[in-house]
Amino acid sequence: MRRFILLPLLLLFASPALADPDLAKGEKAFMKCQACHAVGPGAKTKVGPPLNGIVGAKWALTPGFTYSDDLKAGGEAGKVWDEATLDAYIANPKAVAPTGRMPFFGIKPAAERIDLIAYLKQFNAAGEKQ
């Protein structure tokens, strides 16, 4: 009986999603985003807004960018891009913002999303690495 309990626990704690995020893998994952988004010093609006300081930022933060109604409403309601919300959005943008215009089907592997969020988290609002 004890073996049946220990094996799932070992598998759970050996899961790559629980490992420390890999910034190099996060940077590589960001390549899927960079056609529309920029991050770092001098990041400008492209098809999508720059993502400097996105972790912990209020929804619909970038002045002058035309956000969908649901993202604007979320910003007005005080919603922020915490890690859990970003994770859900990156996994499936339409599940978080159904009227959003982001033409992206999401990143399914949890470990890749964790790495990407860790990569984005290192940039403050000015685009400097913290």
Buried (B, 14 or more C-beta within 10 A) or exposed (E): EEEEEEEEEEEEEEEEEEEEBBBEBBBBBBEBBEEBBBBBEEBEBEEBBBBBBBBEBEBBBBEEEEBBEBBBBBBEEEBBBEBEBBBBBBBBBEEBBEEBEBEBEBBEEBBBBBBBBBBBBBBEEEBEEE
